[in-house]
Amino acid sequence: MVQPKEVVDVSMFWDEWSRCVSSGYQRDQYYRLGKFDNCAKQWNDFKTAGRAKVAKTEEEAKGMLAKTHLYQRKNVSPTAGVIWELKETPGWD
């Protein structure tokens, strides 16, 4: 059974991989870390999303997606932990 877009949005994973292989992202990675990103995590996530798209049940698909790098990452800022550290409580509170 093909899962609907509300359950598995394959294009979101494709966009993440496309962003990773872009020259701007790779330039930033080289500037921040001194090396290029091989984008293996994003590519594996994309392949997992493809498998989840054709999963037999919605629960199975959601379980597969929950294990992806995209869903497991703790922060969305690429500079957190590299240039600055996240605070438990913001300083302006």
N, C-alpha and C positions, 0 to 999 in steps of 0.2 A: 504494500500500500504506500503510495506517495504521500508524504506528510505535507500539510499546507504551509504556506509561507509564514503564518503566525507561529508555527511550531519550529520549523527549520528554515532560516533565511540564509541560504547558501551564498547569496550575493554579498552579505555582510562579511563572510569569511574570505570571499574573493577580494573584496575591497581592502581588507586587512593585509592580505598577501601582496596585492598590487601596491599598497602604500609602502610596504616593507622593501620591495625591490626598486622603488623609485629613487632617482638620483638625489633628491633632497633629503630623504630619510637616510640613505646610505652616507651622504656627506655629513649629516649630523652625528651619525654613529661613529664615523671615523674621527670627527672633531672631539666628541665626548669621551670615547673609549679607546681610540687609537687603532680600531679595526673595523672591518665591514661586518654587517650582520648577514648570515647565510640564509635567513628567513625560514629555517627548517620548521620552527614551531608554527608559524603561520601556514606553511604548506601542509603540514600534518593536520592542522585544524581544518583546512579546506577539504582535505580528503575525508576526515571524520564527518564533516557536515554532509558530504555526498553520501556516505554510508547511512547517516542518520535520516537523510531525506527519504530513503527507501526502506526504512525500518518498518517492522510489522505493526508495532504499536506506538502510540504517542509517548508513553512512558519510557519505552526503550530508546526512542529518539532523544528525549530530554536527558536521559541518563548518559548517553554518549556525548551530548553537547556539554554536560556538566564537567566532563573530564578534559575539555579543551583548554588550551593556554589562555584563550580569549576570555573564557568565563572564570578561570581561576586566578587571573592576575589581581593583585591587591589594589593597585592604583592605576590610573589611566594616564598619569603624567610620565612621559619618557625621561624627564629629568629628575624625578623623585628617586632618591637613593643613589644617584650618580652625581648630581650637582648640589642638591640640597636634600635634607632628610625631612620626612613627614613628621609632624608633631601630633601627639595624642590630642592635645587641646590647642587650638589656635592661640597665638599670643595676643590677639586683640579682644579676647573675651574677658 
